[in-house]
Amino acid sequence: AIFELNAECSTPISNEADLMNELRLLTLGQYFADIFQDRINQYGVPLQFPSLTFNACDAFCGELKQPFETRDADDLDNPFYWSFFLAAPLVSLTDGQYTEKKWCGNEEVCNLANGVGAVVMAFLHATLIHSRGEILFSDVQGRIFANKQVVLFDPQAHTKDGSSGHWDRGRAMIETFMARHECNRYCLMLEL
């Protein structure tokens, strides 16, 4: 899949910066998802699904060397408005048996206690611990497939220094999460 920002609310510079930040977060997300899976295995925590991943494998940013002449955002024959883009694995829609879900927004603390949502909340908590309080993923969304695989995409985050993108509310949101998060059974089983 190819991604770029909406032409009406961005510039070439903001498009490039936001897409680079998006790629960093996809990569960091997968890094922390791997650590989370290791912790699940170490503690023998039973899950109702085989894996929690980000669509980060083989994702990259690129730039067209010769941008298209047409710069009309409504031109369906021109797939690129900006010359800089993000390419990430296409999350399959062909089986028709998936559920798209958003577990939390950018500035809300959700305390989901059941199902995949509870595991996602434990993942956010674990990431905060494993990053030593440096990063809190937010705007967490993804797809649950018929085989119960969970693929997360389009993450945002809050960081101590507020550097993950224009959406980053910094230390204040991390502190809000820590104050409002209610540990669920997965947090407890993982000794978070």
C-alpha positions as CSV (number, residue, x, y, z in Angstrom):
1,A,0.0,0.0,0.0
2,I,1.2,3.5,-0.8
3,F,0.5,6.4,1.7
4,E,0.9,10.1,1.5
5,L,-0.8,13.0,3.4
6,N,-3.9,14.8,2.4
7,A,-3.0,17.5,-0.1
8,E,-5.4,20.0,1.5
9,C,-3.8,20.0,4.9
10,S,-0.1,19.4,4.3
11,T,3.0,20.6,2.4
12,P,5.8,18.7,0.8
13,I,7.9,19.3,3.9
14,S,5.2,18.2,6.4
15,N,4.3,15.2,4.2
16,E,7.9,13.9,4.2
17,A,8.3,14.6,8.0
18,D,5.1,12.9,8.9
19,L,5.7,9.8,6.7
20,M,9.2,9.4,8.1
21,N,7.8,9.6,11.6
22,E,5.1,7.1,10.7
23,L,7.8,4.7,9.4
24,R,9.8,5.1,12.6
25,L,6.7,4.3,14.7
26,L,5.8,1.2,12.6
27,T,9.3,-0.1,13.1
28,L,9.4,0.8,16.8
29,G,5.9,-0.8,17.2
30,Q,7.1,-4.1,15.7
31,Y,10.2,-4.0,17.9
32,F,8.1,-3.6,21.0
33,A,5.5,-6.1,19.8
34,D,8.4,-8.7,19.5
35,I,9.5,-7.9,23.1
36,F,5.8,-8.2,24.3
37,Q,5.5,-11.6,22.6
38,D,8.7,-12.7,24.3
39,R,7.3,-11.6,27.6
40,I,4.0,-13.5,26.9
41,N,6.1,-16.6,26.1
42,Q,8.3,-16.2,29.2
43,Y,5.3,-15.9,31.5
44,G,3.2,-18.5,29.8
45,V,0.3,-16.2,29.3
46,P,-2.5,-17.8,27.3
47,L,-3.8,-15.7,24.5
48,Q,-6.9,-16.1,22.3
49,F,-4.9,-15.2,19.1
50,P,-1.5,-16.2,17.7
51,S,0.2,-12.8,17.2
52,L,0.1,-9.1,17.6
53,T,2.1,-7.4,14.8
54,F,2.5,-4.1,13.0
55,N,2.5,-3.9,9.2
56,A,6.1,-2.8,9.3
57,C,7.9,-5.7,7.6
58,D,9.5,-4.4,4.4
59,A,7.9,-0.9,4.8
60,F,10.0,2.0,3.4
61,C,9.8,5.6,2.4
62,G,10.7,6.7,-1.1
63,E,10.7,9.7,-3.4
64,L,9.8,9.9,-7.0
65,K,12.7,11.2,-9.0
66,Q,10.5,12.7,-11.7
67,P,7.3,13.9,-10.0
68,F,4.1,13.8,-12.1
69,E,3.3,17.0,-14.0
70,T,-0.3,16.9,-12.7
71,R,-0.7,18.1,-9.2
72,D,-4.5,17.8,-8.9
73,A,-5.5,16.0,-5.7
74,D,-8.7,14.8,-7.4
75,D,-6.9,13.3,-10.5
76,L,-7.6,9.6,-10.1
77,D,-5.1,8.8,-12.9
78,N,-2.3,10.3,-10.8
79,P,-1.7,8.0,-7.7
80,F,0.8,10.5,-6.2
81,Y,0.1,14.1,-5.2
82,W,3.4,14.5,-3.4
83,S,6.7,13.0,-4.6
84,F,7.6,11.5,-1.2
85,F,5.6,8.5,0.0
86,L,5.4,5.6,2.5
87,A,5.0,2.0,1.2
88,A,3.9,-0.6,3.7
89,P,2.5,-4.1,3.3
90,L,-1.1,-4.2,2.1
91,V,-3.2,-5.6,4.9
92,S,-5.3,-8.2,3.1
93,L,-9.0,-7.6,2.7
94,T,-9.5,-10.5,0.3
95,D,-10.8,-13.1,2.7
96,G,-13.7,-10.8,3.8
97,Q,-13.5,-12.3,7.3
98,Y,-11.8,-9.6,9.3
99,T,-12.8,-7.0,11.8
100,E,-11.3,-3.5,11.7
101,K,-11.0,-2.1,15.2
102,K,-9.8,1.1,16.9
103,W,-8.9,0.4,20.5
104,C,-8.0,4.0,21.6
105,G,-7.5,7.4,20.2
106,N,-4.6,9.8,20.4
107,E,-5.5,11.6,23.6
108,E,-7.7,9.1,25.5
109,V,-6.8,6.5,28.1
110,C,-8.8,3.4,27.5
111,N,-9.1,0.7,30.1
112,L,-10.3,-2.3,28.2
113,A,-10.6,-5.5,30.3
114,N,-11.6,-8.2,27.9
115,G,-10.6,-9.7,24.6
116,V,-8.1,-8.3,22.2
117,G,-8.6,-4.9,23.7
118,A,-7.2,-6.0,27.0
119,V,-4.1,-7.4,25.3
120,V,-3.6,-4.2,23.4
121,M,-3.9,-2.2,26.7
122,A,-1.3,-4.6,28.3
123,F,0.9,-4.0,25.2
124,L,0.7,-0.2,25.7
125,H,1.6,-0.7,29.4
126,A,4.5,-3.1,28.6
127,T,5.9,-0.8,26.0
128,L,6.0,2.1,28.5
129,I,7.9,-0.2,30.9
130,H,10.3,-1.6,28.3
131,S,11.0,1.9,26.9
132,R,11.7,3.1,30.5
133,G,8.9,5.6,30.1
134,E,10.1,7.0,26.8
135,I,7.2,6.1,24.5
136,L,3.5,5.4,24.8
137,F,1.7,4.2,21.6
138,S,-1.6,5.9,20.9
139,D,-4.3,5.9,18.2
140,V,-4.0,2.1,18.2
141,Q,-6.0,0.5,15.5
142,G,-5.8,-2.6,13.4
143,R,-7.5,-5.7,11.9
144,I,-8.4,-9.0,13.5
145,F,-8.4,-11.7,10.9
146,A,-10.4,-15.0,10.8
147,N,-7.3,-16.8,12.0
148,K,-7.2,-14.4,15.0
149,Q,-4.0,-12.7,13.9
150,V,-4.0,-9.0,14.9
151,V,-2.2,-6.6,12.6
152,L,-1.8,-3.0,13.9
153,F,-1.3,-0.1,11.5
154,D,-1.1,3.7,11.4
155,P,0.2,4.2,15.0
156,Q,0.8,7.5,16.7
157,A,2.8,7.9,20.0
158,H,3.6,10.3,22.8
159,T,7.3,10.5,23.8
160,K,9.1,12.2,26.7
161,D,10.6,14.7,24.4
162,G,7.5,15.2,22.1
163,S,9.5,14.2,19.0
164,S,7.4,11.5,17.3
165,G,5.3,13.8,15.2
166,H,2.8,16.6,15.2
167,W,0.4,14.4,17.1
168,D,2.9,13.9,20.0
169,R,1.6,15.5,23.3
170,G,4.8,14.5,25.1
171,R,5.3,13.8,28.8
172,A,1.9,15.1,29.8
173,M,0.1,12.2,27.9
174,I,2.5,9.6,29.3
175,E,1.8,10.9,32.8
176,T,-2.0,10.9,32.1
177,F,-1.8,7.3,31.0
178,M,0.2,6.2,34.1
179,A,-2.3,8.0,36.4
180,R,-5.4,6.6,34.7
181,H,-4.4,3.2,33.4
182,E,-6.1,0.3,35.3
183,C,-4.1,-2.9,35.0
184,N,-6.2,-5.7,33.5
185,R,-5.6,-9.5,33.9
186,Y,-3.0,-9.5,31.2
187,C,-1.0,-6.7,32.9
188,L,-1.2,-8.8,36.1
189,M,-0.2,-12.1,34.5
190,L,2.8,-10.3,32.8
191,E,3.7,-8.7,36.1
192,L,3.7,-5.2,34.6
